Amino acid sequence: MRMMRGARRAWGAGLGALLMVGGMAVGPAGCGGAAPSQIERGTAPSTGQAPYDAFFQEVLAIQEETLEAGKTTSGAQVGLGRSLGLAETASGDAVVEASRARAATLREEGVLLHLELTPEVKVVRSVEKKGKLADEAKGVLDAMEASVKGAMAISKQFGDYAGRTAALEKKRATLEQELSTAFSGDKRRDVQRELEAAGKVLAEVQEENGLQAAMASKFVLDLALAVETGAGSGAPGGDKKRGGAGAGGRPAGRPAGRPAGTGGPPPASGPAPTPPPKPAGGDDFEP
């Protein structure tokens, strides 16, 4: 009897576990939350209304362009890193530090550097010692210019993406306001859900735009500071006086007002002088 009761308890426990597992397996699929929207799955919803359909396609287009461009941003620094002996997988910070060390070496060799960013990208170099710049060093400086140009182009590209993304967000808000006149019933609810999902997609895209543009700009500025060794510091600081000239280009000591070479005294200023009094006791006759 005791063995049978033990067997029943064991069988009951096993059945309970089996039912629990079975219940979990056949539970409703929606318990884990709502399924992602079409646009979140990378599919443009078809609403039957041209403005809405075009909008959803534009959202997916800017998302794809941003993601693809993000895969190539490291290309701007690969060439410079390779010329410095780094692996293609080297980070931007590693490239900057290697460039700093190379600029320090060139300075010891008598070559000063300055990276100009405007009006055009150019590495200014000043050779203090006699002799020509080595071909290897020229290759590094050429790669530096190309790297900066590439990074600045990337920053501009993501800036353009940011502008397009902001315009799409404004368009999304307008379409959301027009929902009640464009759709009704379940259709309106479905389109509303897709518009909300599109807002999330655009927010993620805009975040990526800002991140990539900031990283490219940071690389350019960090590199400019890293390689600065004074080649651009010899420019004159302002106008200087020449040959004793005073302000306005006049020779020192010549007063302003009357041109040189004109004769005669300067014109009198103020009231005319009073004539002297006549002597007393004299004849009043005046010839």
Long-range contacts (C-beta under 8 A, 24 or more apart in sequence): 36-197, 37-193, 37-194, 37-196, 37-197, 38-194, 38-197, 39-194, 39-197, 39-198, 39-201, 40-197, 40-200, 40-201, 45-190, 45-191, 45-194, 47-183, 47-187, 47-191, 47-194, 49-182, 49-183, 51-175, 52-175, 52-182, 52-191, 55-168, 55-171, 55-172, 55-175, 55-198, 56-194, 56-198, 58-168, 58-171, 59-168, 59-172, 59-198, 59-201, 59-202, 62-161, 62-164, 62-165, 62-168, 62-202, 62-205, 63-201, 63-204, 63-205, 65-161, 66-158, 66-161, 66-165, 66-205, 66-208, 66-209, 66-212, 67-208, 69-154, 69-157, 69-158, 69-161, 69-212, 70-208, 70-212, 73-154, 73-212, 73-215, 73-216, 75-150, 76-147, 76-150, 76-151, 76-153, 76-154, 76-216, 76-219, 77-147, 77-150, 77-151, 77-219, 79-143, 79-146, 79-147, 79-150, 80-140, 80-143, 80-144, 80-146, 80-147, 82-143, 83-139, 83-140, 83-143, 84-140, 84-143, 92-215, 92-218, 92-219, 92-222, 93-222, 95-147, 95-219, 95-223, 96-219, 96-222, 96-223, 96-226, 97-226, 99-144, 99-223, 99-226, 99-227, 100-226, 100-227, 102-140, 102-227, 103-226, 103-227, 103-228, 103-229, 104-229, 106-137, 106-229, 107-229, 111-137, 112-229, 112-230, 112-231, 113-141, 113-227, 113-228, 113-229, 113-231, 114-227, 114-228, 114-229, 114-230, 114-231, 114-232, 114-233, 115-144, 115-148, 115-223, 115-224, 115-227, 115-228, 116-232, 117-148, 117-152, 117-220, 117-224, 121-145, 121-148, 121-149, 121-152, 123-227, 124-231, 124-232, 125-231, 126-230, 126-231, 126-234, 144-223, 144-227, 147-223, 148-220, 148-223, 148-224, 151-216, 151-217, 151-219, 151-220, 152-216, 152-220, 154-212, 154-213, 154-216, 155-213, 155-216, 155-217, 155-220, 158-209, 158-210, 158-212, 158-213, 158-216, 159-209, 159-213, 161-205, 161-209, 162-206, 162-209, 162-210, 162-213, 165-202, 165-205, 165-206, 165-209, 166-206, 168-202, 169-199, 169-202, 169-206, 172-198, 172-199, 172-202
